[in-house]
Amino acid sequence: MKPQVVIINGKKHILLEDGVTLQAYKEAIIANTLQENANRVVESAKKLSIGKNTIYRIKDKDDKLLKG
């Protein structure tokens, strides 16, 4: 089960749902930030205050993450 991203009034929102793990929410937030920053890992990492390796580690787990 993955979190659902919806657009309301032009803004993206991640819906909270029962049964979704914190890790799944983190991955959804990172994927959304990468999309907003045209898959630029360094900019996304700075915006989220996380390390680049965190993004690459999640990318290795989910190959579709950086493909847009």
QUIDAJO-V368205 format. One line per field, one symbol per residue. ss: DSSP state (~ for helix, > for strand, _ for the rest). A space follows every 10 residues. Layout:
ss=???
This chain:
ss=___>>>>>__ >>>>>_____ _~~~~~~~~~ ~~~~~~____ ~~~~~~~~__ _~~~~~~~~~ ~___~~~_
